[in-house]
Amino acid sequence: MSSSSNFIYLASQSPRRRQLLEQLGVRHELLLPGPEEDAEALEAVLPGEAPEAYVARVTQAKLDAALLRRAARGLPEAPVLCSDTTVAVDQQILGKPLD
């Protein structure tokens, strides 16, 4: 972590990721998409995309969006934690459950 910041941004709506950071004692601030952003569109699976390629692409897209969001909101610079999780069986991405 940069010496100029004493927190990180968490660009994730996952309650589990927030809980893990809290358990580790990592100070964090949420950097979530606003209503003007189509965050779900970033997670569209491309035809024939392997799970590993999908997760790498989506995580990078989420990070790029979070960095733009931070700059547009005029927030101070700090590291951004961004990730993606997917479930796959035999290289078939199952996607998010409906409930």
CYANA upper distance limits for C-alpha pairs under 8 A (distance plus 0.5 A):
  1 MET  CA      5 SER  CA      7.70
  1 MET  CA      6 ASN  CA      8.26
  1 MET  CA     78 ALA  CA      8.40
  1 MET  CA     79 PRO  CA      7.09
  2 SER  CA      6 ASN  CA      8.31
  2 SER  CA     78 ALA  CA      7.68
  2 SER  CA     79 PRO  CA      7.94
  4 SER  CA     78 ALA  CA      8.35
  5 SER  CA     77 GLU  CA      7.97
  5 SER  CA     78 ALA  CA      6.13
  6 ASN  CA     27 ARG  CA      7.68
  7 PHE  CA     26 VAL  CA      7.47
  7 PHE  CA     27 ARG  CA      5.31
  7 PHE  CA     28 HIS  CA      5.59
  7 PHE  CA     29 GLU  CA      7.76
  7 PHE  CA     78 ALA  CA      7.29
  7 PHE  CA     79 PRO  CA      8.17
  8 ILE  CA     26 VAL  CA      8.25
  8 ILE  CA     27 ARG  CA      7.05
  8 ILE  CA     28 HIS  CA      5.27
  8 ILE  CA     29 GLU  CA      6.93
  8 ILE  CA     78 ALA  CA      6.09
  8 ILE  CA     79 PRO  CA      5.52
  8 ILE  CA     80 VAL  CA      6.24
  8 ILE  CA     81 LEU  CA      7.45
  9 TYR  CA     28 HIS  CA      5.94
  9 TYR  CA     29 GLU  CA      5.40
  9 TYR  CA     30 LEU  CA      6.12
  9 TYR  CA     31 LEU  CA      6.32
  9 TYR  CA     78 ALA  CA      7.18
  9 TYR  CA     79 PRO  CA      6.70
  9 TYR  CA     80 VAL  CA      5.14
  9 TYR  CA     81 LEU  CA      6.55
 10 LEU  CA     18 ARG  CA      8.25
 10 LEU  CA     28 HIS  CA      6.84
 10 LEU  CA     29 GLU  CA      6.52
 10 LEU  CA     30 LEU  CA      5.37
 10 LEU  CA     31 LEU  CA      6.21
 10 LEU  CA     32 LEU  CA      8.33
 10 LEU  CA     80 VAL  CA      6.46
 10 LEU  CA     81 LEU  CA      5.48
 10 LEU  CA     82 CYS  CA      6.99
 11 ALA  CA     30 LEU  CA      6.57
 11 ALA  CA     31 LEU  CA      5.28
 11 ALA  CA     32 LEU  CA      5.98
 11 ALA  CA     62 LYS  CA      8.19
 11 ALA  CA     63 LEU  CA      8.06
 11 ALA  CA     66 ALA  CA      6.82
 11 ALA  CA     80 VAL  CA      7.27
 11 ALA  CA     81 LEU  CA      6.56
 11 ALA  CA     82 CYS  CA      5.79
 12 SER  CA     17 ARG  CA      7.96
 12 SER  CA     30 LEU  CA      7.81
 12 SER  CA     31 LEU  CA      7.88
 12 SER  CA     32 LEU  CA      6.99
 12 SER  CA     81 LEU  CA      8.48
 12 SER  CA     82 CYS  CA      6.98
 12 SER  CA     83 SER  CA      7.92
 13 GLN  CA     32 LEU  CA      7.46
 14 SER  CA     18 ARG  CA      7.14
 15 PRO  CA     19 GLN  CA      6.63
 16 ARG  CA     20 LEU  CA      6.66
 17 ARG  CA     21 LEU  CA      6.82
 18 ARG  CA     22 GLU  CA      6.72
 19 GLN  CA     23 GLN  CA      6.63
 20 LEU  CA     24 LEU  CA      6.72
 21 LEU  CA     25 GLY  CA      6.63
 21 LEU  CA     26 VAL  CA      5.64
 21 LEU  CA     27 ARG  CA      7.87
 21 LEU  CA     28 HIS  CA      8.02
 22 GLU  CA     26 VAL  CA      6.39
 22 GLU  CA     27 ARG  CA      7.75
 31 LEU  CA     66 ALA  CA      7.22
 31 LEU  CA     69 ARG  CA      8.19
 31 LEU  CA     70 ARG  CA      7.73
 32 LEU  CA     66 ALA  CA      7.96
 33 PRO  CA     37 GLU  CA      6.43
 33 PRO  CA     39 ALA  CA      7.18
 33 PRO  CA     66 ALA  CA      8.07
 33 PRO  CA     69 ARG  CA      7.94
 38 ASP  CA     42 LEU  CA      7.93
 39 ALA  CA     43 GLU  CA      7.98
 40 GLU  CA     44 ALA  CA      7.70
 42 LEU  CA     58 VAL  CA      6.73
 42 LEU  CA     61 ALA  CA      7.09
 42 LEU  CA     62 LYS  CA      7.59
 43 GLU  CA     58 VAL  CA      6.47
 45 VAL  CA     49 GLU  CA      7.26
 45 VAL  CA     54 TYR  CA      7.33
 46 LEU  CA     54 TYR  CA      8.31
 49 GLU  CA     53 ALA  CA      6.98
 49 GLU  CA     54 TYR  CA      6.61
 50 ALA  CA     54 TYR  CA      6.56
 50 ALA  CA     91 GLN  CA      6.50
 50 ALA  CA     92 GLN  CA      8.02
 50 ALA  CA     93 ILE  CA      8.24
 51 PRO  CA     55 VAL  CA      6.68
 51 PRO  CA     86 THR  CA      7.93
 51 PRO  CA     88 ALA  CA      7.12
 51 PRO  CA     91 GLN  CA      6.62
 51 PRO  CA     92 GLN  CA      7.74
 51 PRO  CA     93 ILE  CA      6.59
 52 GLU  CA     56 ALA  CA      6.76
 53 ALA  CA     57 ARG  CA      6.54
 54 TYR  CA     58 VAL  CA      6.51
 55 VAL  CA     59 THR  CA      6.41
 55 VAL  CA     84 ASP  CA      6.42
 55 VAL  CA     85 THR  CA      7.29
 55 VAL  CA     86 THR  CA      7.53
 56 ALA  CA     60 GLN  CA      6.72
 57 ARG  CA     61 ALA  CA      6.68
 58 VAL  CA     62 LYS  CA      6.56
 58 VAL  CA     84 ASP  CA      7.35
 59 THR  CA     63 LEU  CA      6.64
 59 THR  CA     82 CYS  CA      6.92
 59 THR  CA     83 SER  CA      5.68
 59 THR  CA     84 ASP  CA      6.01
 60 GLN  CA     64 ASP  CA      6.61
 61 ALA  CA     65 ALA  CA      6.68
 62 LYS  CA     66 ALA  CA      6.57
 62 LYS  CA     82 CYS  CA      7.24
 62 LYS  CA     83 SER  CA      8.23
 63 LEU  CA     67 LEU  CA      6.65
 63 LEU  CA     80 VAL  CA      7.97
 63 LEU  CA     81 LEU  CA      8.44
 63 LEU  CA     82 CYS  CA      6.29
 64 ASP  CA     68 LEU  CA      6.82
 65 ALA  CA     69 ARG  CA      6.55
 66 ALA  CA     70 ARG  CA      6.59
 66 ALA  CA     80 VAL  CA      8.22
 67 LEU  CA     71 ALA  CA      6.78
 67 LEU  CA     80 VAL  CA      8.25
 68 LEU  CA     72 ALA  CA      6.51
 69 ARG  CA     73 ARG  CA      6.57
 70 ARG  CA     74 GLY  CA      6.74
 70 ARG  CA     75 LEU  CA      5.89
 70 ARG  CA     76 PRO  CA      8.18
 70 ARG  CA     77 GLU  CA      8.32
 71 ALA  CA     75 LEU  CA      6.73
 86 THR  CA     93 ILE  CA      7.57
 86 THR  CA     94 LEU  CA      8.08
 86 THR  CA     95 GLY  CA      7.12
 86 THR  CA     96 LYS  CA      8.16
 87 VAL  CA     93 ILE  CA      6.53
 87 VAL  CA     94 LEU  CA      6.22
 87 VAL  CA     95 GLY  CA      7.11
 88 ALA  CA     92 GLN  CA      5.63
 88 ALA  CA     93 ILE  CA      4.79
 88 ALA  CA     94 LEU  CA      5.92
 88 ALA  CA     95 GLY  CA      8.43
 89 VAL  CA     93 ILE  CA      7.20
 89 VAL  CA     94 LEU  CA      7.80
